[in-house]
Structures are given as C-alpha cells and as structure tokens.
Amino acid sequence: MVDPRLREASNSLATEIQKATGPRLRMGIRILRFWILIGFLPLLTGIFGYQFLPSSSWVSSTNLLGHGVGLACAGTSLWVIRRGGNGLPSGAAKVCAAFTFLLIIYFMGRTAIVISLAVILALVAGRNVELPFTISERASEKGCKSGVYVENLPFMFDSFCRISKVQWNTLSAGDHVIIEGYGTSLGIFASSLRKSD
C-alpha cells in the first residue's frame, strides 16, 4: 500500500506542474509523447522477437522526411526543456544529459516516420510478401548467430537472423537475396531468405 503522504506529495507536485505549464507547452508535450510512443513501436516488436525489415525503396523515399521530423521532435524537446525551466540547463552534466535526450528524441521521431509507419501498415494490412535485398555482411554475433546485414537500411533495422547454418555458409557480401515475411511492400516481419536468381 502506498503511503498517503507520498501520494499527497505526488498529487501536489502534479498539480503544481500543471499550473506552471501553459496550454501550448502541454500540447507540445502531448505531441512529443505521441511521437515517442510511435517511435518505440518497432523496438517493441524487436523485443518480442519479430524482426522487421523496411524495404530499401521505402527508406530512401522517406529518409529526408524522417530527418525533418526527427529534427522537429528534437527542437520541440529543446523548447519544452527551455520553457519548463529557467533557460537551458546549466552545468556540464546537465548539458550532456539534455544533448543525449535530444539525440534519443531525434532518433525516435525519425523512426516514427521511416520505420513505424511501415510497421503499422504491415500489422494492419499485411500479407505474405517477398522483398529484394543485398547483403552487406554476414553476422555471427551473440545476439544474431548465423545472420546477415543488408545494405541501405537504418541502424537496428538492417539485420536478419535465424538463418540455417547450411544456407548461411553459402551467403557472402554482395549477394542479392529475397527475404520473405508478413508485411507490405514497405517492409516485412522477416521469416525466410533465399538467394535471388
């Protein structure tokens, strides 16, 4: 059971924060939370063991927009930080923490456009799809035994693991492959791989 004094202190702090922030700041915070939530969606699917590979054409066509949204999210975060306090944080540790926070927000905003939209469409309107990729290197790491990295995809969404050892031994950098899975032409939850003809 929660101590009533702790609950009262928490409620009074929440009330003070709500009084101290204006409606524009609250709206900015809501929008930022929404984009961060959408940006985390592909990471959550990966945590549950579903590898998502966006198509190379989708990534290249949304890359500029993704950078723009990432910068806008980082800018909104900076605005929230400045409006929430008395100017920018002071001290080297606070500046480093704020910079790291802004980089994470940038990454989440970019991921929301480049990856999350493709994930949402794959979940809603997915079917069995085959997409072409080019192998950049083979992977044999702790988290991805007998896997491959593919070219022109963003960090964290550029690998396919769980390939049979026999098939993995026949693959090399530069090979063109077809990866099959559940999704759309924008990206798939990868399940199998074969060499392209």
Protein Blocks (a to p, Z undefined) as FASTA:
>chain_A
ZZfklmmmmmmmmmmmmmmpcfklmmmmmmmmmmmmmmmmmmmmmmnopacdddfklmmm
mmmmmmmmmmmmmmmmmmmmmmmmgcjaehjklmmmmmmmmmmmmmmmmmmmmmmmmmmm
mmmmgccdddddddfbdcddfklghiaddehiaehilccehiafklmmmpcehiacdddd
dddfkbccdfbdcddZZ
